[in-house]
Amino acid sequence: QGQIINLLEDLQQRLGLTYLFIAHDLAVVRHISSRVVVMYLGRIMEFADRDTLYRAPLHPYTRALLDAAPVPDPAVERNRAPRTLKGEIPSPLNPPSGCVFHTRCPLADEECRRVVPTPREVQPGHRVPCIKVSRFQRSGACRHIGRRYKNDDDAQPDRPGGRRRAVRRGERRSGRSAGAEEGRNAEFRHQRR
């Protein structure tokens, strides 16, 4: 899996590609994506840039997904309380009225059962279709979620040891400088002629 992801990233950088990457592995999504859309029963629950979404998720479903993901530090993982969503899992063929997540949402009330929420931009580029989202923001209830590491910028759980080297300006992820990478690409183009 790691080799395929590295190949996708290399092709993306070399050819300037954009991907629509659909996955259930949150570590891989975090590694490969710059913007993330979280969906439940075919409906968008949250849309934001990667760092914002993992640092401060606002929708209850996004929060539950991130809480359910294992932490690569065994000591932290061992001391975490189990977190599972309660409630009925609805059928995708017959989704519930109102917010499709209301059958499992810990904040759902009668309004959630009746009203289909429209996406609201809570911050520039961060959209959430939840009528309860302002409650999360005011209470600060979402601050700890997604901060699973001392320095969130260094967090990359899909790498051995859960750490990645910071990529300096002008340097590619491969560790080569931009100049060396460009030289390699020029050499490759020359060989193809």
N, C-alpha and C positions, 0 to 999 in steps of 0.2 A: 504494500500500500504506500509506504514511504517513497519508494522509487517512482511510482506513478505520479504521486503528488509533486515530487521534485521535477519530473519531466514536464508536467503541466505548467509549473511555475517557470521553468526555463523557456518553454515555448511561448508563454505569455509575455515574458520580458523581451525575447528575441523578435517576436512577430507582432507585438502590440495587441495581443488578443484580449477579449473580454469573455468571461465564462459565466454561465448560469449554472451554478454548482448546487445540486440538490443532495442533501445528506442528512443522516440522523446522528452522526458522530460529531458532537459539539467541539471536540478538540481539533478535528480536521477543519471544520467550518471556521473556527477562530484562526487557524493557521493560514488558510488559503483565501479567505474572503476579506474584502474591504467594506462591504455593506451587507447586512444580514436582514432577511425577512423570516420571521417566525410564523408558522401557519398551524392551524388546528382545524380539522374537518374541512379543509379546503378554503378557509378564510384567514386573512392576514390578521395576526394578533399584535405584531409589533414590527416596526421597520426603523432601522437606525444604522449608523456606521458601526463597525465591529467593536471598537474600543468603548463607545458609549453603551452599546447593548450589553456587553459583558461586565462593564463596571457598574452600571446603574439601570438594570432592567426595570421596566415599569408595569408591564402587564402581568397579572397573576400567573398566567400559563408560562410565560418566559421565565419568571422567577422560579417556578416549580421545576422547569427543565434544568435550569442551571444548578438548582439545589440538588437535583437527583444525580448530576454528573459526579463521578468519583474524583476525589482530590488525589494527586500523585504523591502526596506526603502521607505515608502510612500512619504516623502519629496523629496527624490532624484528622484523617479519615476514620481512624479507630474511635476518636472521641466525639465525632459528629452524631447527633441524634438522627435516627432514620426519619426521612421526610417522604411521605407518599401522599398523593392526592386521594381524597375520599370522594365518594359520590359515584353516580352511574355514568358509565362510558356510553355516550350516545351512538346510535347507528349513523354512519355516514350517508346511508340511503334515506334516512328520515331524521335529519338534524333537528334539534329542538328550536322552538321559537325564540325570538330575542337574541341575546348573545349566545352563540353556540357553546361557549365554555361554562355557562351558568350552572350546569348540573354538577360540575366538579369544583367550581370557584368558591374559595372560603369567604369571599366578600359579597357574593350574589344576594340580591334582594328581589322584591317583586318587580321593580323597574327593569332589572336585568333580564327577567323572564319575558317581559313584554317588548322592550325596545331593542332594535338592532342598532348597536352603537356605530357611529360613523368615525372614521379615523380623524384624530385631532393632532395637530403639530404642537407638541408640548415644549419642544426646543427645536431650533433650526435643524431640519433633516431627521428628526425623531418623531415618528407618528405612532399613535396608539389608539385603537378603537375600543376604549373602555370608559364607561361613565364614572368609574371609581378611581381612575388614575390620579386625580388631584389629591385624593386622600393619601396615596402613597407618597407623593411629593411633599405634602405638608408634614406628615408624620416622620419622614426620614426612614421609613421602614425598609427601603430598598438599598440603603447605603452599603451594607455588609455583603450583599450578594454580588458575586463576580469578583470580589477582592479575596481571592484564595491564596495569594502570594504576598510576600513583603513588598515587592515592587511589581505592580501589575503589568508594567511595560515589559518586564523580563519574562513574564509567565508564558510558557508554551508547553502544556502538559503532554503533547504528542511527541516530544523529543526526549531522549534518555536523560534522566536527571531533572526533567521539567524546566530546564533553563535554556536560553539561547543567548548567543553573543549579540551585543548591540550592533546594528548595522550602521556604520558611519556614513555620513554624506559622501556620495561619490563611490560607494562600495556596493557591490551586489551581494545577495545572500550567500553566494558560493564562496565568499571570502576574498575573491579577486577584486582588485580595484577596477573602477569603471574603465580606465585606460587599458588595462590588461584584458578585460572582457571584450572591449571594442576591438583590440588587436586580434583576439581569438576569433571573433565574428568576421573580421576582415579576411583572416586566413581561411576560414571556412568558405566564405563567398568566393575567394580566389580559387580554391580547390574545385568548386562547383562549375566554374567557367570552362 
